[in-house]
């Protein structure tokens, strides 16, 4: 239902955006991709 509505309205639909990853279900032509960011060092948890 949401995808059909996004297609009818011509809007970009993005889902599951987390850190560097996301899913584009509609309107991928509207996304401007920047250069890939540099990797960040892994954090360590203190106990």
N, C-alpha and C positions, 0 to 999 in steps of 0.2 A: 504494500500500500504506500509506504513512504517513498520507495523508489519510483513508483508510477507517478506520484505527485511531483517529485523532483524533475522527472522527465517532462511532464506536462508544463511545469512552470519554467523550465530551462535553468534551474539552479544547480549548483555544485553540491553533491552529497558526499561527505567524508564521514567515515566510521572507524572506530577502533584506533584513534590517534594515540600513540604511545611512544615516547622518546623520539626516535628517528623514523618510525614506521607508521603508515596509515593506509587505509583502503579508500579508494575513490570509486564510488558506485555510479556516479553520473557527473559529467562536466569536466572530465580530465583535461580537456583542451583549455580550461580556464586556470589551471595550476601552473605557476611559474616556479620551476625548480632551480634553487640556488646551487652553488658548488657544495659538494659534500663536506661537512665539517670535519675537523681533525678529531681523531679518537681521544677521548678523555681517559686518564688513568683510572683504573678500577679502585674504588674506595674500599677501605678495610674497616670492618666493624670492631669496635672496642668491646671487650667483655667486662 
